[in-house]
Amino acid sequence: MHATDNDEDWRPACRRRDLVSNSGVVALVDGAQIALFYVPGDEGEALYAVDNRDPKSGANVVGRGIVGHLGGELVVASPLYKQHFRLRDGQCVEYPEQRLRTWQARFNGDMVETRPAF
């Protein structure tokens, strides 16, 4: 399923006040557990949305991972096996065969919205 440029494709995930800076929260959107990461910085606010399910363990724990930088990339470390996933595209740094599904994320007023990535 591919998203279009239609505003109707965006789904509410949570409110801005539910987010925690430099940390993850998990929202259930259309039956999918989505880990949302809010990263404020000098260049503005960044919002990332990736699958909460760790592909190595099968556990829904990615939203509890630690956000950091690795090799110039913003990543989240999975809490179980500590593998790192790039927040921009869900690719695992250590295991290229592993990838998290990603969503586009945006602020719409006080609401955080997501839609499937293209």
Buried (B, 14 or more C-beta within 10 A) or exposed (E): EEBEEEEEBBBEBBEBEEBEEEBBBBBEBEEBBBBBBBBEEEEEEBBBBBBBBBBBEEBBBBBBBBBEEBEEBBBBBBBBBEBBBBBEEBBBBEBEEBBBBBBBBEEEEEEBBBBBBE
